[in-house]
Amino acid sequence: MNACEEIRQTIDVNVPVKVANEEWTRFTLWNIYSRSLGGPDESEAERDSGFVNLEAIDDHTTRVTVDLNYCPHYEGISDPDEIAQTQQHLRGTLARYQAFVESQKG
């Protein structure tokens, strides 16, 4: 069994926690749908190997924290480049989510 890397990324979005939660669901479904239409097949953690926490900072700001348990693709090989790419991918995903959710607030 591969040793898994714990990866945590956090971003603050300028919407209330209720909106952040609703839009997280829409954003996640949109990403799954776009990949099924032939979008990029990017390296990512396996489904159900992490979680998302949404925390109200104030009435208009939510802190989104994503924790992943990422396991490298190859048995017995710990590749720092692969882990760094996964961290970069997660940062990019959270930045796209931030742009998505903040553009939805009307």
Sequence and secondary structure as in RCSB ss.txt:
>XXXX:A:sequence
MNACEEIRQTIDVNVPVKVANEEWTRFTLWNIYSRSLGGPDESEAERDSGFVNLEAIDDHTTRVTVDLNYCPHYE
GISDPDEIAQTQQHLRGTLARYQAFVESQKG
>XXXX:A:secstr
    EEEEEEEEESS HHHHHHHHHHHHHHHHHHHHTT        TTSEEEEEEEEETTEEEEEEEEEE  SST
T   HHHHHHHHHHHHHHHHHHHHHHHHT  
